[in-house]
Amino acid sequence: MLETIAQGFIIGLLVSLPMGPLNMLTIQRTLNRGRWHGFVTGLGA
């Protein structure tokens, strides 16, 4: 039950974020190279 609520909360946050070029770059790096590279890209943004 708690896991479902947490997943819904995370999905809601992701949907509400504006998708700019830096967010797209962060998502692209995360999918292509892994979580660590996406995290570092997000810190630099």
VENKA-V530229 format. One line per field, one symbol per residue. psi: psi as a letter, one per 20 degrees, with the letter a starting at -180 (. if undefined). burial: b if it has 24 or more other C-alpha atoms within 12 Angstrom, else e. A space follows every 50 residues. Layout:
psi->???
burial->???
This chain:
psi->ghhgggghggggghhippnahhghgggghghhirhghgghghhi.
burial->eeeeeeeeeeeeeeeeeeeeeeeeebbeeeeeeeeeeeeeeeeee
